[in-house]
Amino acid sequence: MEDKNQQYIDVNLQNKTLAGINLDVLIFVNNSGEVVFAKSVNSSTAKEEPVPDELFSMIEDGSLLTKGDNDSISGFILLDKNPMFIECRPIVSTKFKGPSRGTLIFGRFLDEELLDSFRSVTRSSIIVYGVNEKMPPDFQMKIGSFSDNPDKIVIETLNDNQIAGYFGINDIKGQLALILRVDYPRDFYIRSEKAINHVYFTQLLTGLITALVAKFVFDKLVVSRLKEIDNFVTRVREEKKFSKKLSIESNDELDHLAGEINGLLNEISLSEQELKFKESEKKVLLDSLDEMIIFVSPEFKVLWANKAALEYAKMDLG
């Protein structure tokens, strides 16, 4: 630092050396604020380029100068070419002991090459705009949010397949410098939506199967037996054969109903037999009389005549 050793510069501060450690700018500044050495190279091509004038201005106003042996400055600064990540360290011995001889400034442009490396590592789309350059409307709308709350992260849904996260980055003076947008595929959302749809479909399918099974069981155990009882009652009414009986296979409500119907038919059958027996007794009694007895309908049709009437009329009603 003190003697501006040209041999050290020629051997250790070659363009390829800076490009090899991915540095775009390297500046040595002594304690008096004088630039002892400054070099800027293209980290991709290792070709030397002019050092941005804005850096010299910030050195002159002390923004990039460390104040002590343990002081350091790091962060972003806005330049006309590209935003730059800057790191400023005190120049001390190889054993990290002071006193400081000045400030060593490292700079790396936040260019497309560096962004591409970030995109490759994070496997996401990264878009960066400085507040000093023209930016799309969606970025402009976020400036107010990040100015009030630098640590705020704004999440927006772009479409069904992508989601975007916006966040701001301050410069070394604490002012908003950059706005970044990171786009991520909505893989978790899509997988969750598919899982939920699968659950809905499974529940729907399960419900349909349950309904079909329930209908089959209901038809088999209830409806079919009700139809059987209804058909049986209809046949008994048409044929007037009250001696028939419904089969009883179990002890549920329908079999209880069948038992009640059988009991009712049994009562009807007994009543019918009793009525026929009384009718037969009546006819035997009337046949034993010597008087003629004839039953006729309202239309004067002979329904029945006792033995005396038949012998008198020499007729047989069968």
Secondary structure, 3 states (H helix, E strand, C coil): CCCCCHHHHHHHCCHHHHHHCCCCEEEEEECCCCEEEEEEECCCCCCEECCCHHHHHHHHCCCCCCCCCCCCEEEEECCCCCCEEEEEEECCCCCCCCCCCEEEEEEEECCHHHHHHHHHHHCCEEEEEECCCCCCHHHHCCHHHHHHCCCCEEEEECCCCEEEEEEEEEECCCCEEEEEEEEEECHHHHHHHHHHHHHHHHHHHHHHHHHHHHHHHHHHHHHHHHHHHHHHHHHHHHHCCCCCCCCCCCCCHHHHHHHHHHHHHHHHHHHHHHHHHHHHHHHHHHHCCCCCCEEECCCCCEEEECHHHHHHHCCCCC
